[in-house]
Amino acid sequence: MDVTDIITGTVDDEDKQHFIPFQPVAGENDFLQTVINKVIAAKEVNHKGQGLWVTMKLLLGDVHQIRKDFPHLVDRTTAVARKMGFPEIIMPGDVRNDIYVTLMLGEFDKGNKTTSKNVEVTMMVYDEEGKRLENVIFPGAGDDGISEYKSVIYYQVKQPRWFETVKVAIPIEDVNRSHLRFTFRHRSSQDSKDKSEKVFAMAFVKLMRYDGTTLRDGEHDLIVYKWDAKKLEDASIYLNLPATKPMLEEKGYTMTGKNMHSLGNFAISKDSFQISTLVCSTKLTQNVDLLGLLKWRSNTNLLQQNLRQLMKVDGEEVVKFLQDTLDALFNIMMENSDSDTFDTLVFDSLVFIIGLIADRKFQHFNPVLETYIRKHFSATLAYTKLTTVLKNYVDNSEKPNVTDQLFKAMKSLEYVFKFIVRSRILFNQLYEDKGESDFMDSLRQLFRSINDMMSSTSDQTVIVKGAALKYLPTIVNDVKLVFDPKELSKLFTDFIHNVPPGRLVRQKLYCLIEIVHSDLFTQHDCRDILLPMMTEQLKHHLENREELEACCHLLSNILEVLYRKDGVGLTQRHVQIIMEKLLRTVNRTVISMGRDSEIIIAEYQHSYNFPQSACVSWCFQHWPM
């Protein structure tokens, strides 16, 4: 039954009954995949009235919320099937370690029998010492764990196709010592004969690769070994054998000819067997470069290399392990607090991760990063190192090998400062404002360095200065939590004044718009500092007919704040400043633009959404037509 409309919310009639027809199966040896393909291909199903009538209701929210909102529908006994794969968002603290194993297909020689075998596959999980792990296999959601899984048996089929999937859930600390073992047995339809049938072959695969990463997702052609109870019961012996055909070929053997039939004292069967695996783990990675960082303490000599390699890891793998990756970066920083050896590489890695999440593909991980900073981040000394590295980049902005990385850092400025501010707050909670003056001074020095960079007329740093104008306002609401808002307003005023005349005018005006949108501009005493600078900038650019549309947007945004009735303090004096400084200039600008100006027409149309573009609209309405 197609449930697309129900899942998307197109159909939400919970009382509507849906008919699910029973699908006829021609024979008991029909493979499930074959049956499904036939059903999909068929236009109509000849169900002869046989089927189930069901009603369906889509419940929105996570499991905990749904149990709370719909206790009559979902309780503790309701089976919850997790996605085979990862959801769009993996929140910090959502620990998962599921390995899905699918018995795909096989081909089995009939041997000395006159007909094909009735093959049953038994899957178990063992450790490296040959001890079976109990109750770690789950046939379905809500099922209790079992210790061995037995496949469906197809009667006299040479090439059975099972496509049976089970979940293997092993404690994370045991995965590196565990392997899957498959045994094959012919089953007889006669009880007397069936009891005498023994295992005729086995296959295995380790869950952890030689490099410490987990088994790759996808299909695996396993080598089928002829059963020898004396040799193959001992895990320490067979675990040294190649488990898959590619591993066999790596050892110099081929799958054809004489070499195929023996490997030392072990006989390789002509039979074939294929499985597929899918690892859904927030702790075990399949990427060796990411693993190197997560396990950085095991070999600190490779730490610099591991940090560089992290920035080459595929984004999908990084966001899956976002919390562990960030924890590793800040642990490196904290455990090397007396040294700056790794500070720049850790900073670059952090910028890389923030840049990933800023990408449209991963932007839904923004709440995850916010939650991490708010609830899980704990590096109390990170603020000093992050501030120092950023200042060093700014001070050397004109060096060719620095410009690109500084540009990336500027784009990540909002979250870099969220980490800085949160780190400082955590430090204050522990040490009661210790080092307050040093922290304040470090921020002042950082702003001075940025202001010096902005005053440069070098073309090499234009892109960085443009990024600074765009992204620096994003730090305001966080920085004002740990820094005096009035002084911050003065620093931003200096920042704008340091932009060279005639350069980056549009970017500067839109930077001012973002400052108007920030919490600083809603504070009366901060507005006392910022507004004169803004009116000065507007007057200059209006008189020079520069970026009139951006000027208009800035002025209208300022007036919108001043016309607000709450949360902005007294505004009368600030409105008076605008009227005294700008009204004459605005009047002259509007008159000089002419009635047919696109800006005039657009702003006049928008004036009905008062106070949008209030000042320009007021002037236009009082201009003789």
RAFEN-V85373 format. One record per residue. PHI is phi as a letter, one per 20 degrees, with the letter a starting at -180 (* if undefined). OMEGA is omega in degrees with one decimal (NA if undefined). BURIAL is b if it has 16 or more other ideal C-beta (glycine too) atoms within 10 Angstrom, else e. Layout:
# RAFEN-V85373
PHI:OMEGA:BURIAL
PHI:OMEGA:BURIAL
This chain:
# RAFEN-V85373
*:179.2:e
e:-178.0:e
d:-176.9:e
g:-177.5:e
f:179.8:e
f:-178.4:b
f:-179.1:e
e:178.5:e
n:178.6:e
f:176.8:e
d:-178.1:e
c:177.6:e
e:-176.3:e
f:179.2:e
e:-179.6:e
f:180.0:e
e:180.0:e
d:-178.7:e
d:176.2:e
d:-175.8:e
f:171.3:b
f:-178.2:e
e:178.9:e
f:177.9:e
d:-174.0:e
f:-177.4:e
b:-175.8:e
f:178.8:e
e:176.3:e
f:178.2:e
f:-177.9:b
g:-179.8:e
f:179.1:e
f:179.1:e
f:-179.4:e
f:179.3:e
f:178.8:e
f:-179.5:e
f:-179.7:e
f:-177.4:e
f:-176.4:e
f:178.0:e
f:179.4:e
c:178.5:e
d:178.3:e
e:-173.2:e
e:178.2:e
l:176.8:e
m:-178.5:e
e:179.8:e
r:-179.2:e
c:170.6:e
e:-178.1:e
c:168.4:e
d:-176.9:e
c:177.9:e
c:178.1:e
e:178.9:e
d:-176.2:e
e:178.1:e
p:177.0:e
e:-173.8:e
g:-177.0:e
f:-179.3:e
f:-179.5:e
f:177.6:b
f:179.7:b
f:-175.6:e
e:-176.3:e
c:-177.1:e
f:179.2:e
f:179.7:e
d:-175.4:e
c:176.6:e
c:-175.8:e
f:-178.8:e
e:-179.1:e
f:179.1:e
f:178.5:e
d:179.5:e
e:178.3:e
f:-179.4:e
f:173.3:e
f:-170.7:e
p:-176.8:e
d:174.3:b
f:-178.7:e
f:-179.0:e
c:175.6:e
d:-176.2:b
f:174.9:e
g:-178.3:b
n:178.0:e
e:-176.6:e
e:-179.5:e
b:179.1:b
b:-177.2:b
d:175.8:b
c:-179.7:b
e:-178.4:b
d:178.2:b
d:171.2:b
f:-173.1:b
e:-173.7:b
b:178.5:b
b:173.5:b
c:-171.8:b
c:178.8:b
f:-177.7:e
f:177.0:e
m:-177.8:e
e:178.4:e
e:-178.8:e
e:179.0:e
c:179.1:e
f:-177.0:b
f:170.9:b
e:-168.2:b
e:172.3:b
d:177.4:b
e:175.2:b
d:179.9:e
d:176.8:b
c:178.3:b
d:-178.4:b
c:170.6:b
e:-173.8:e
f:178.0:e
e:178.3:e
n:178.3:e
e:-178.5:e
f:176.2:e
e:-173.5:b
e:169.7:e
l:-179.9:e
d:180.0:b
d:-177.3:b
c:-177.8:b
f:-178.8:e
a:179.3:e
f:179.4:e
n:179.0:e
f:171.5:e
f:178.1:e
f:176.7:e
c:-175.8:e
e:175.4:e
b:-179.6:e
d:-180.0:b
d:-176.5:e
f:168.3:b
f:179.2:e
d:176.3:b
e:-172.4:b
f:175.2:e
l:177.5:e
d:-177.4:b
f:-176.2:e
c:-179.6:e
f:178.1:b
c:-172.8:b
e:-174.5:b
l:178.3:e
d:-175.4:b
d:174.4:b
c:177.5:b
d:175.2:b
d:-179.1:b
c:-176.4:e
d:173.6:b
g:-174.1:e
g:-176.5:e
f:-178.2:e
d:-173.7:e
f:-176.4:b
f:-179.4:b
d:-170.5:b
d:174.8:b
b:175.4:b
e:176.8:b
c:-179.9:b
d:174.6:b
d:-175.7:b
c:-176.8:b
b:173.4:b
e:178.3:b
d:179.8:e
e:177.3:e
f:178.0:e
d:-175.9:e
g:-177.0:e
f:178.8:e
f:-175.1:e
f:-179.0:e
f:-178.0:e
e:-179.6:e
f:-177.7:e
d:176.4:e
g:-180.0:e
d:180.0:b
a:176.9:b
b:174.3:b
b:179.9:b
b:172.6:b
b:178.0:b
f:178.9:b
e:179.8:b
c:179.6:b
e:-177.1:e
f:-177.5:e
e:177.3:e
n:176.5:e
e:-178.9:b
e:179.5:b
g:-178.3:b
f:172.7:e
f:176.2:e
p:-176.2:e
e:-179.6:e
c:174.9:b
e:-176.5:b
e:174.8:b
e:178.8:b
e:179.4:b
e:174.7:b
f:-173.0:b
f:173.2:b
c:-172.6:e
g:-176.9:e
f:-175.3:e
e:-170.2:e
e:172.5:b
f:-176.7:e
e:-176.7:e
f:-177.6:b
f:179.2:e
e:-173.4:e
f:179.4:b
f:176.1:b
e:179.0:e
e:173.4:b
f:-176.7:b
e:-176.9:b
c:-179.6:b
f:176.2:b
g:178.5:e
f:178.6:b
f:-179.4:b
f:176.9:e
f:179.4:e
e:176.1:e
n:178.3:e
e:175.9:b
d:-178.4:e
e:176.2:e
c:177.1:e
n:-173.5:e
f:-176.0:e
f:-176.4:e
f:-167.6:e
e:179.5:e
b:177.8:e
b:-173.2:b
m:179.8:e
e:-175.9:e
d:-177.8:b
e:177.1:e
e:-178.9:b
f:173.6:b
f:-178.4:e
f:176.8:b
c:-176.9:b
b:-177.0:b
c:173.0:b
c:168.5:b
c:-179.3:e
c:175.3:b
b:-178.9:b
e:175.1:b
d:-174.8:b
c:174.3:b
e:-178.4:b
c:-175.9:e
d:-176.7:b
d:175.3:b
d:-178.2:b
d:-174.0:b
f:179.6:e
f:177.1:b
f:178.1:b
g:179.5:b
g:178.5:b
f:-177.4:b
f:179.6:b
d:-170.2:e
f:-178.2:b
f:-176.9:e
f:177.5:e
b:-176.7:e
f:177.9:e
f:-178.9:e
e:-171.5:e
f:179.3:b
f:177.9:e
f:-179.2:e
f:178.5:b
f:177.7:b
f:-178.4:e
f:178.8:b
g:-176.1:b
f:175.4:b
d:-176.8:e
f:178.6:b
g:-175.6:e
g:-178.6:b
f:179.9:e
f:-178.8:e
f:-175.9:b
f:175.7:b
f:-176.7:b
d:-172.3:b
g:-177.7:b
f:-179.0:b
f:179.8:b
f:178.1:b
f:176.7:b
g:-179.7:b
f:-178.9:b
f:-177.0:b
f:173.0:b
f:176.2:e
g:-179.1:b
f:-176.8:b
f:-177.6:e
f:173.6:e
c:-174.3:b
f:-179.0:e
e:-177.5:e
c:176.7:e
d:-175.3:e
g:-173.7:e
d:-171.5:b
f:-177.5:b
f:179.4:b
f:176.4:b
f:177.9:b
f:179.4:b
f:179.3:b
f:177.7:b
f:177.3:b
f:177.4:b
g:-178.5:b
f:178.0:b
f:177.4:b
f:176.6:b
g:-175.1:b
f:175.8:b
f:178.6:b
f:-178.2:e
g:-177.5:e
f:-175.4:e
c:-174.1:b
f:176.8:e
f:175.4:e
e:176.4:b
g:177.8:e
f:178.8:e
f:178.8:b
f:177.7:b
f:-179.8:e
f:178.4:b
f:-178.1:b
f:-174.4:b
f:-169.6:e
d:-170.9:e
d:-179.4:e
f:-174.8:b
b:-176.4:e
e:-173.1:b
f:-179.0:b
d:-176.0:b
f:-174.9:b
f:-178.4:b
f:-177.0:b
f:179.7:b
f:179.4:b
f:-179.0:b
f:-179.3:b
f:-179.9:b
f:178.4:b
f:179.2:b
f:176.8:b
f:-178.6:b
f:-179.6:b
f:-178.4:b
d:-171.7:e
f:-176.7:b
e:176.4:e
f:-175.1:e
g:-176.6:e
e:-179.3:e
d:-171.6:b
g:-177.6:b
f:-178.3:e
f:177.4:b
f:177.0:b
f:177.4:b
f:179.7:b
f:178.5:b
f:178.9:b
f:-178.7:b
d:-169.8:b
g:-177.2:b
g:-176.1:b
e:173.1:b
g:179.9:b
f:173.2:b
f:176.2:b
f:179.9:b
f:-177.1:b
f:-179.6:b
f:178.0:b
f:-179.8:b
f:178.5:b
f:178.5:e
f:177.9:b
f:179.5:b
f:-179.8:b
f:-179.6:e
e:-169.9:e
c:173.2:e
l:172.9:e
m:175.5:e
f:178.8:e
m:-177.1:b
f:-177.5:e
f:178.0:e
f:179.4:e
f:179.3:b
g:-178.7:e
f:179.4:e
f:177.1:b
f:177.1:b
f:-179.9:e
f:178.0:e
f:178.9:b
f:178.1:b
f:177.8:b
f:178.1:b
f:179.7:b
f:176.5:b
f:178.2:e
f:-178.5:b
f:-177.5:b
f:-179.7:e
f:178.0:b
e:-179.1:e
f:178.0:e
f:-175.4:e
f:-176.5:e
d:-177.7:b
g:-177.5:e
f:178.1:e
f:179.5:b
f:175.2:b
f:178.1:b
f:178.5:b
f:178.5:b
f:-177.9:b
f:-168.9:b
d:-178.9:b
f:178.0:b
f:-178.0:b
f:-177.5:b
e:-169.1:b
g:-172.0:b
f:176.4:b
e:-175.4:b
f:-178.1:b
f:175.6:b
f:-175.9:e
c:-175.1:b
c:-178.0:b
f:-176.7:e
g:-179.6:b
f:178.1:e
f:177.0:b
f:177.5:b
f:177.5:b
f:179.2:b
f:177.4:b
f:176.2:b
f:176.7:b
f:179.4:b
g:180.0:b
f:-179.2:b
f:-177.5:e
e:175.7:b
f:-177.2:b
g:179.8:e
g:176.4:e
m:-179.0:e
d:173.5:e
l:-175.8:b
f:-178.5:b
f:-179.9:e
f:-179.9:b
f:-178.7:b
f:178.6:b
f:171.3:b
f:178.3:b
f:177.0:b
f:179.5:b
f:176.2:b
f:176.2:b
f:-179.8:b
f:-175.9:b
e:178.9:b
f:-178.9:e
g:-172.2:b
f:177.2:b
e:178.6:b
e:-174.0:b
g:-176.1:e
f:176.0:e
f:178.9:b
f:175.8:b
g:-178.2:e
e:-172.5:b
f:-172.0:b
f:177.2:b
g:177.5:e
f:-178.1:b
f:178.7:b
f:176.5:b
f:178.9:e
f:179.8:b
f:-179.5:b
g:-178.8:b
f:-174.4:e
f:175.0:b
f:179.5:b
f:179.9:e
e:178.6:e
l:-179.4:e
d:174.5:e
l:-175.4:b
f:-179.6:b
f:178.5:e
f:176.7:b
f:-179.7:b
f:178.9:b
f:-179.8:b
f:-178.4:b
f:-179.4:b
f:178.6:b
f:176.3:b
f:-177.7:b
f:177.1:b
f:178.5:b
f:-176.6:b
f:178.9:b
e:178.4:e
f:-175.8:e
e:-174.8:e
c:170.4:e
m:-178.2:e
c:178.7:b
m:-179.8:e
f:-175.7:e
c:-172.4:b
g:-178.5:e
f:-179.8:e
f:174.2:b
f:178.9:e
f:178.5:e
g:-179.6:b
f:-179.3:b
f:-178.0:e
f:-173.9:e
e:-166.4:b
c:-171.9:b
g:179.8:e
f:-179.4:e
f:179.0:b
f:178.7:b
g:-179.0:b
f:-179.1:e
f:-179.2:b
f:-179.7:b
f:-177.2:e
f:-176.7:e
f:-179.4:b
n:-174.8:e
f:-174.1:e
e:180.0:e
f:179.8:e
f:-179.8:e
f:179.8:b
f:-179.0:b
f:-178.3:e
f:-177.2:e
f:178.1:b
f:177.5:b
f:-178.5:e
f:-174.6:b
f:178.2:b
f:174.7:e
e:-176.0:e
g:7.6:e
e:179.8:b
g:178.6:b
l:-170.8:b
g:-174.0:b
f:179.8:b
f:-179.5:b
f:179.3:b
f:-179.8:b
f:-177.9:b
f:-177.3:b
f:-179.3:e
d:178.5:e
e:-177.5:e
f:-179.3:e
e:NA:e
